[in-house]
């Protein structure tokens, strides 16, 4: 189970087979605990000092410098305090607006600019496109970078220091464009970690050469952006603190004081390498995880037409069919969206296909720690490694209602957003827990629950796509808003259907009977399901070798969805 693919392929099945939610792997050199028990997970994530993050497993993310993800203890406190300032509702509203604009650009890109078409051509791998849209959003909102869609031109009045990030060809001083350097850095990050820099540069292999060039280019881009922000702030033109991530980090270099909560002021400063390290993490977390969620939820909705139709009905009820998405207001609409089938579909996707498969923790090296599980006290030895298996606990039928109330067997392994839709008077154990679960200290970021109050509220510890506790994901609220906004823009006028080109031409489909179309689409669903099972985790879980082709179709022009 310590191999990421095992956590994905086995999820809860391994624990079900042996009849236990907590498993110890014991060897002469180490003890490792794997758990899918919500009670244990909630205690572990709540007691940060007793169960710190096992930062050894995150060294791959420290290639550009120490950051909020890779640090622990007092150093982590400093990084968290600084980086959390950018994650507030004001900036989340900016993400909402930019997501709407960029999703409209994505649709134009898919339609090849002809919005009169009833359908796109087959889109072979939309994961690249969802990655592009998410990068454009975090690039603009988080760093002030305007990244362009194919066919768009760099505005003549754009600052040349910023314009070079939008170029598709390498600017002077670089051998890769900014986007290519980021893509290749993420793809080759293990080589960067495992191979010394001198060898990486000089080994006669294409992969090592690309890895070296990519990381050097990306590092230089970040250094140039850092210098640009430093000059702007020194000149008094840094904008409002917190309006962009890099600007907020740079502000720490100029004596930013932070209250310690006890009447004292503590000086918080990051050096250049730490700023670049955190910028890399924010770009990575701000686009790859969200892009994967948007990609997979579109596939699952195409595979589950009934769920897609329910989502579209809720989008219609909230926005109408004819409203202009650019007029949609964040404060007015985000709550209803998160409490609708749109929010339920996002929650369900993150339950069955989380971006991260395991949250590594450890018992404090200072002393043994007690853990209460099912009313019994257990002592965990100091220094023991712990793995919180995300897809395992999130598919543990002990904690989840059935999506299909009439199903004889539990369907926790299946995507079904209706499991989140509950009766208005329903109350869960999670609702009772929330009344006394306020954090003792504000660690920044959104402090509300993972699920809308109008949806099913999972038991604490059973739903951890963003981890939980003080070390939970800073960008949780932003990611949720990004996904529901993008889904709404797409679903207002379009449906997503699986492509069937592998088995039939458009002409052949046109003359098929309803039963023939239904059987053909079931075949496409089976193939898509099998392909999703091939997903693997490098940094996040995504499709790598195989892809699921789809088509974007104007509502009312679907070929298959209304036949199932």
TILOTOR-997860 format. One record per residue (C-alpha): x, y, z; residue number from 1. Coordinates in steps of 0.5 Angstrom, whole numbers, plus 500, padded with zeros to 3 digits. Layout:
N
X|Y|Z|NUM
...
END
This chain:
564
500|500|500|1
506|505|501|2
506|505|493|3
501|510|490|4
499|506|485|5
497|501|490|6
493|506|494|7
489|508|488|8
488|501|485|9
486|498|492|10
483|504|495|11
479|500|501|12
479|493|498|13
485|492|501|14
483|493|508|15
476|490|507|16
479|484|505|17
483|483|511|18
477|486|515|19
481|492|519|20
481|499|518|21
488|500|521|22
494|496|518|23
501|496|521|24
507|494|517|25
512|491|522|26
520|490|520|27
526|490|524|28
528|498|522|29
521|501|522|30
513|501|523|31
509|504|518|32
501|504|520|33
496|505|514|34
489|507|516|35
482|508|513|36
479|510|519|37
476|517|520|38
476|517|528|39
484|516|527|40
485|520|521|41
481|526|525|42
485|525|531|43
492|525|527|44
490|531|523|45
488|535|529|46
494|534|533|47
499|537|529|48
505|537|534|49
503|530|536|50
503|528|529|51
507|532|524|52
507|531|517|53
513|527|514|54
516|532|510|55
521|527|508|56
516|525|503|57
515|532|500|58
523|533|498|59
521|532|491|60
517|539|492|61
523|543|495|62
527|543|488|63
526|551|488|64
527|552|495|65
523|551|502|66
516|552|502|67
510|552|506|68
509|544|504|69
515|542|505|70
517|545|512|71
515|543|519|72
515|546|526|73
517|554|527|74
519|554|520|75
512|552|517|76
509|557|522|77
513|562|518|78
511|560|511|79
504|559|513|80
503|565|516|81
506|569|510|82
503|565|504|83
496|565|508|84
495|572|507|85
493|571|499|86
487|566|501|87
481|571|503|88
474|572|500|89
476|578|496|90
481|574|492|91
477|568|491|92
472|573|488|93
477|575|483|94
478|567|482|95
471|567|480|96
471|572|475|97
477|570|472|98
475|563|472|99
469|565|468|100
473|569|463|101
478|563|462|102
472|558|461|103
469|562|456|104
476|562|452|105
476|555|453|106
470|553|450|107
472|558|444|108
478|554|443|109
474|547|443|110
470|550|438|111
475|553|434|112
472|560|434|113
466|558|431|114
461|558|436|115
455|556|431|116
457|549|431|117
453|544|434|118
459|540|437|119
466|540|437|120
471|535|433|121
473|530|438|122
477|532|443|123
483|527|444|124
485|529|451|125
482|535|455|126
486|534|460|127
491|538|457|128
486|544|456|129
484|544|463|130
491|544|465|131
492|550|461|132
485|554|463|133
487|553|470|134
494|555|469|135
492|561|466|136
487|563|472|137
493|562|477|138
498|566|473|139
493|572|472|140
490|572|479|141
496|569|483|142
502|573|479|143
499|578|475|144
501|574|468|145
496|574|462|146
497|567|459|147
494|567|452|148
490|562|448|149
492|560|441|150
490|565|436|151
490|571|442|152
496|576|441|153
500|580|446|154
497|586|447|155
501|592|445|156
501|596|452|157
503|590|456|158
509|591|460|159
515|587|456|160
517|584|463|161
510|581|464|162
509|580|456|163
515|575|456|164
511|570|460|165
506|570|455|166
510|568|449|167
510|562|445|168
517|562|443|169
523|563|448|170
524|570|450|171
532|573|450|172
536|569|455|173
531|563|455|174
531|556|451|175
524|555|453|176
517|559|453|177
515|560|460|178
509|555|460|179
514|549|456|180
519|550|462|181
513|549|467|182
510|543|464|183
517|540|463|184
519|541|470|185
513|538|473|186
514|532|468|187
521|531|469|188
521|533|477|189
524|526|479|190
530|527|475|191
532|533|478|192
531|530|485|193
535|524|483|194
541|526|479|195
546|531|481|196
546|538|477|197
552|537|474|198
550|530|471|199
543|532|469|200
547|537|465|201
552|533|462|202
549|526|461|203
548|524|453|204
540|523|454|205
535|527|452|206
531|526|458|207
536|529|462|208
538|535|458|209
530|537|458|210
530|536|465|211
536|541|466|212
534|546|461|213
527|546|464|214
529|547|471|215
534|552|469|216
529|556|465|217
523|556|470|218
528|558|475|219
530|564|471|220
523|566|470|221
521|566|477|222
528|570|479|223
526|575|473|224
519|575|476|225
521|576|483|226
526|582|481|227
520|585|477|228
516|585|484|229
522|587|488|230
523|593|484|231
515|595|484|232
515|595|491|233
521|599|492|234
518|604|488|235
512|604|491|236
508|601|486|237
507|594|489|238
499|594|489|239
495|592|495|240
498|587|500|241
495|580|498|242
493|582|491|243
498|577|488|244
502|571|491|245
509|573|489|246
507|581|491|247
505|578|498|248
511|574|499|249
516|580|497|250
513|584|502|251
516|580|507|252
523|582|505|253
521|589|507|254
520|588|515|255
513|586|515|256
511|585|522|257
506|580|524|258
502|579|531|259
504|573|535|260
497|574|538|261
500|575|545|262
501|583|544|263
508|582|541|264
510|583|534|265
515|578|530|266
519|579|524|267
517|575|518|268
522|575|512|269
523|570|507|270
529|570|503|271
529|570|495|272
530|562|495|273
524|561|499|274
520|566|495|275
521|562|489|276
520|555|493|277
513|558|495|278
511|561|488|279
513|554|485|280
508|550|490|281
503|555|489|282
503|555|481|283
503|547|482|284
498|547|487|285
494|552|484|286
493|549|477|287
495|541|477|288
490|539|482|289
484|543|480|290
485|542|473|291
485|534|474|292
479|535|478|293
475|539|472|294
478|534|467|295
475|528|471|296
469|531|473|297
467|532|466|298
469|525|464|299
465|522|470|300
459|526|468|301
459|524|461|302
459|517|463|303
453|518|468|304
448|522|463|305
443|522|469|306
448|526|473|307
450|531|468|308
442|532|466|309
441|534|474|310
447|538|474|311
444|542|468|312
437|543|471|313
441|546|477|314
445|551|473|315
439|553|469|316
435|554|476|317
441|558|479|318
443|562|472|319
438|561|467|320
439|559|460|321
440|566|457|322
444|570|462|323
451|572|461|324
456|569|465|325
460|575|466|326
454|578|470|327
454|572|475|328
456|575|482|329
460|571|486|330
457|573|493|331
450|571|490|332
451|565|487|333
457|561|490|334
453|559|496|335
447|556|492|336
452|553|487|337
456|549|492|338
449|547|495|339
447|544|488|340
448|538|484|341
454|542|481|342
457|542|488|343
455|535|489|344
458|533|483|345
465|536|485|346
465|533|492|347
463|526|489|348
469|527|484|349
474|529|489|350
471|523|493|351
472|517|488|352
478|520|484|353
482|525|489|354
488|528|487|355
493|526|492|356
492|519|494|357
496|519|501|358
497|524|506|359
504|522|510|360
504|523|517|361
509|521|523|362
508|520|530|363
512|525|534|364
519|523|535|365
519|526|542|366
514|521|545|367
509|515|544|368
502|518|543|369
495|515|545|370
490|514|539|371
483|513|541|372
479|508|536|373
472|505|537|374
473|507|544|375
479|503|545|376
486|507|547|377
492|505|543|378
499|507|544|379
503|509|537|380
511|509|538|381
515|515|537|382
517|516|530|383
513|511|527|384
510|513|520|385
503|514|518|386
499|514|512|387
492|516|511|388
490|513|505|389
485|518|502|390
481|514|497|391
481|508|502|392
477|512|507|393
473|516|502|394
470|509|499|395
470|506|506|396
462|504|506|397
462|505|514|398
462|513|513|399
458|514|506|400
450|513|504|401
449|509|498|402
448|514|492|403
443|509|489|404
438|508|495|405
435|501|492|406
442|498|491|407
443|492|495|408
450|492|495|409
454|499|498|410
456|503|492|411
462|507|495|412
466|505|489|413
461|508|484|414
461|516|482|415
454|518|484|416
453|525|486|417
446|524|489|418
449|521|495|419
451|528|497|420
443|530|496|421
440|530|503|422
433|531|506|423
432|539|508|424
431|536|516|425
437|531|515|426
442|532|521|427
449|528|521|428
454|527|526|429
459|532|522|430
454|537|524|431
454|536|531|432
462|536|531|433
462|542|527|434
459|546|533|435
466|545|537|436
471|544|532|437
473|551|531|438
481|551|531|439
485|554|537|440
489|558|532|441
488|561|526|442
492|558|520|443
489|562|515|444
486|560|509|445
478|558|509|446
476|556|515|447
469|553|513|448
467|546|512|449
469|542|506|450
462|541|504|451
456|546|503|452
451|545|509|453
445|544|505|454
449|537|502|455
451|531|506|456
456|532|511|457
461|527|512|458
464|525|519|459
470|528|520|460
476|525|518|461
472|521|512|462
473|526|507|463
480|529|506|464
481|531|499|465
485|537|502|466
487|534|508|467
485|537|514|468
487|541|520|469
492|546|521|470
496|543|515|471
490|543|510|472
490|546|503|473
491|553|503|474
487|554|496|475
481|549|498|476
476|555|497|477
479|557|491|478
479|550|488|479
472|549|490|480
470|556|487|481
474|554|480|482
471|548|479|483
464|550|480|484
464|556|476|485
468|552|470|486
462|547|470|487
457|552|470|488
459|556|464|489
460|549|460|490
454|546|462|491
449|552|461|492
449|551|454|493
453|545|453|494
453|537|454|495
460|533|455|496
459|526|451|497
464|521|450|498
467|520|443|499
466|514|439|500
470|514|433|501
474|508|435|502
468|504|434|503
463|508|429|504
464|514|424|505
459|520|425|506
455|517|418|507
454|510|422|508
452|513|428|509
447|518|424|510
443|512|422|511
443|508|428|512
437|506|432|513
436|508|439|514
438|501|442|515
444|501|437|516
446|508|440|517
445|506|447|518
450|499|446|519
455|503|443|520
455|509|448|521
455|503|454|522
462|501|450|523
465|507|450|524
463|508|458|525
466|501|459|526
473|503|455|527
473|510|459|528
472|507|466|529
478|502|464|530
482|508|462|531
481|512|468|532
483|506|472|533
490|507|469|534
491|513|472|535
498|514|476|536
501|519|481|537
507|523|480|538
505|529|484|539
498|528|483|540
493|523|480|541
492|524|473|542
492|520|466|543
499|519|463|544
499|513|458|545
492|513|455|546
486|518|455|547
479|519|454|548
476|523|448|549
470|527|448|550
466|532|445|551
463|538|447|552
456|538|444|553
450|544|444|554
445|542|449|555
439|539|445|556
444|536|440|557
446|530|444|558
447|524|440|559
447|519|446|560
446|522|453|561
438|522|452|562
438|515|450|563
441|512|457|564
END
